[in-house]
Amino acid sequence: MIAPQSGSKTYAQAAAIPYREYNDKLQILLITSQSGQKWIIPKGLVEDDLTAKESAAMEAFEEAGVKGTIQSKVWGRYSYAKWDGVCHVAVYALKVEQEFEQYPEKELRERQWMPAEEAVKQVQPQPLQEILKRFVEAYSDE
């Protein structure tokens, strides 16, 4: 966790782990960052009129073009520096039920379904790898 500097701003963010079963195997949908240089999961600021989990679901549609059932459980939290402050991210899981061809950030990002183990290796930042690994292990135990 990054400790905020005194006087620095803090931002609440929510992220979604979009997942599905395909041929009896868990898959995770990753998207590229806006720079296109790394694989991430959808995330964004928690909107004033939404809960954190509702914001995570909204980001999943806007950034990855998917909708589904968002879990109430927070799978983990991490922090990172941005906008002259610190963003604190709560990570939820979203069982994908619909995938859309058209969505708001389609032209800004790539999206790719990956086997769960591959997604754990590819996703950034590193603290998110640990959260995703915990989710995958718990899913496999069910």
SVG drawing of the C-alpha trace seen along z (x, -y; Angstrom):
<svg xmlns="http://www.w3.org/2000/svg" viewBox="-27 -20 31 49">
<polyline fill="none" stroke="black" stroke-width="0.4" points="0.0,0.0 1.1,-3.5 0.8,-5.9 -0.6,-9.3 1.5,-12.3 0.0,-14.9 -2.2,-17.2 -2.3,-14.8 -5.6,-13.8 -7.0,-10.3 -9.4,-8.8 -11.7,-5.8 -11.7,-3.5 -13.4,-0.2 -12.3,2.6 -14.0,5.7 -12.5,9.1 -14.6,10.2 -14.8,14.0 -16.6,16.9 -16.4,20.6 -15.5,21.7 -15.2,25.5 -15.2,26.1 -12.2,23.8 -12.1,20.4 -11.2,17.5 -10.5,13.9 -11.1,11.0 -8.2,8.5 -8.1,5.2 -5.2,3.0 -4.4,-0.2 -5.1,-3.3 -1.4,-3.4 -1.8,0.2 1.4,1.2 0.0,3.5 -2.9,5.8 -5.3,4.6 -8.8,5.1 -11.6,2.5 -11.4,-0.1 -12.3,-3.7 -13.5,-6.2 -16.4,-5.3 -19.2,-7.5 -21.0,-9.7 -24.4,-8.2 -23.2,-4.6 -21.8,-2.1 -18.2,-0.8 -19.5,2.5 -22.0,0.7 -19.1,-1.5 -17.0,1.6 -19.8,3.1 -20.2,-0.2 -16.5,-0.3 -16.6,3.3 -19.2,2.2 -17.5,-1.1 -14.0,0.3 -14.5,4.0 -18.0,4.2 -19.3,6.8 -22.3,7.0 -23.2,9.6 -23.6,10.3 -21.1,8.5 -20.3,10.1 -20.5,8.2 -17.3,9.6 -14.2,7.4 -11.4,9.8 -8.7,7.4 -7.5,3.8 -4.4,2.1 -3.2,-1.5 -1.1,-3.4 0.0,-7.0 -1.9,-9.0 -3.2,-12.6 -0.9,-14.0 -2.5,-11.8 -3.2,-8.1 -5.9,-5.9 -7.3,-3.2 -8.9,-0.4 -11.4,2.2 -11.5,5.3 -14.8,7.2 -15.5,10.2 -18.1,9.9 -19.6,13.1 -20.0,12.1 -23.4,12.9 -23.3,10.5 -20.5,9.4 -21.1,6.4 -19.5,5.6 -20.1,1.8 -19.1,0.1 -17.8,-3.3 -14.0,-2.6 -13.9,0.0 -11.6,-2.3 -9.3,-2.9 -8.5,0.6 -8.0,4.2 -9.8,7.0 -8.8,10.6 -10.2,13.7 -7.3,15.6 -7.0,18.8 -7.1,17.9 -3.4,18.8 -2.2,16.8 -4.3,13.8 -2.6,13.9 0.8,13.7 -0.1,11.0 -2.2,8.6 -0.6,5.5 0.2,3.9 1.8,6.6 -0.5,6.3 -3.4,7.1 -1.7,10.3 -1.9,11.5 -5.6,10.5 -6.4,12.3 -4.4,15.4 -6.5,15.5 -9.7,15.3 -8.6,18.0 -7.6,20.3 -10.9,19.8 -12.8,20.4 -10.9,23.6 -11.8,24.8 -15.6,24.5"/>
</svg>
